[in-house]
Amino acid sequence: MASETDDEQKFYGDAKQYWESIPATIDGMLGGFAQISPTDINGSRAFLRPYLKKFLDKAPEFIGQDASRVERFICCGLQDFVPEAGRYDIIWCQWVLGHLTEPHLMKFFKSCRQGLKSNGLLIVKENVSGTEEKDFDDDDSSYTRSKDELTKIM
């Protein structure tokens, strides 16, 4: 792992501390919004299941008998995740990219491109700010970026 600046260590450390304090439940993962639109939830479930430490430990139980179809459960910070080259048909990113700094987000997108099979898809499902400015959330140490900023980074 490349050495991180003090600001990056604080940024990722604050996020880690926040997520360690959150219960390993759907409501905890979704910030108290477990009752989000069923259309949104069902659409996301059709593609992926949640995989995060604390949450990662609960993933097989949540997935149920389909958990045997999951080849690997990977636990690492998204800033350190490098997908295996040419392995994935789909890489789905939902409500997590705000936890990356801009340089790490650009690096992540580049590594995802390498991780996709030919004709693979990178799906990005993120909240966007209503202004051109990104919003910072002190509680979970994350950014909500504008659509234009996300597009530019991509």
N, C-alpha and C positions, 0 to 999 in steps of 0.2 A: 504494500500500500504506500502511495506517495505520502510524504509528510504533510500534515495539515497545519495551516496557520492557527494562531490562537483564536481568531474569530471563527474559523471553521470548527475547531474543537468545541468552542462554546455553543455554536449553532447546533451541531449534531449531539452534543452532550445534553443540552436542554431538551431536545426532542426525545432522546433516549430516556431521560428522567421522566418526562411527561408520560410516555407510553408504558413505562414500567409501573406507573401508578394507576393505570386504567384497568378495569376488570376485563378478563378474557371472555367477553361476551359480545354478541352482535351489537348490543346497545353501546357497549364501551368502545368498540372499534369504530362505530359510526357517530361517535360524539353525542350520544343521546337521541339519535335519530333512527332508531331501529324501525320505526314505522314509516320509513320513506316509501314513496310510491311503489306498489307491488310490481308495476311494469318495469320500473328501474331495477329493482332487486332481482326479479326473475330474469330479466335480460342479462344482467351481469352473471348470475348463477349459471346461466346456460353456457357460459364460456369458462369461468374460473371459480375457484374456491379461495377463501382468504388464507394467506400463508405469512404469518409474522410470529416471532418468538413471543412467548406468553400465549399468543393466539395460535402460533405454530404447534405448540404442545396440544392444543385443543382441536386442531384441524382434523385429525383422523376421526375423532369422535363426532365432530360436526358433519363431516362428509358421510360418515356411516359406511355401509358395505362397499361403496365406490372408492373408498380410501385405498383399497388394494390396487387400484388402477394407477395410483400416483407413484411414479418411479422414484422421485427424490423430493424431500422437503429440505429447502435450503434456508439457512438462517444466517443472514449477514445484513449489514447496513446497505441500503440501496446504492450509496455512493461507492461501495466496494464491490458490488455485484457485477460480474462480467459473464454474460451468457456464453455458453459453449458455442463455438462457431458452427453455423449451419444446422443447429439442432431444432429450432422451434418453428412451427407453422404460424403461431400467433404469440406475440408478447403483448399482454394486456396491462396497462397502467391506469389505475383508477384511484383518484384521491390520495395520491402518494407523492407525486412529483414536486409538490410544494415543499417537501422536506429536503430538497436538494438545492445547493447553491447553483448559480448560473454555470460556472465552469464544470461542476460535477454533472449537471443536467445535460450539457452539451456532450460531455464524455459518455454519459449513459446512453444517449440517443445514438451516438456513433457505435458503441459496442452492441447495442440492440440490432443495428443494421447488420453487423457481422454475425449475430446470433440467429438471424432468421434464415430459414430455408429459401430457396428460389421461390418467388411469388408469395413469400410469407407476409404477414401483416403486423404492423405495430399499431395497437389501438391505444389512444390517449383519451381518457375520460376524466376531466378535471373541472372543478369550479373555476370560473374566471371572474376577475374583478370587473365592476361596472364602469371603471375609469381606465385611463391609460397608465395609471400608477399601480404598482404592485402593492398589495396590503400585507403587512407582517402581523402574524398572530403570536403574541408573547406567550400565550398559554402552552401551545404545542410546538413553538419554534418552527413555524412554517410560513410560506408565502402563498398568497393567491395572486397569480399573475393575470395580466390582461390577455385576451385572445391574440392580439397583435404580438405581444412579447413572446408568448409560447410559440407562435408561428415562426417568428424570427429566430428563436433558439433552435427550432427544428430544422 
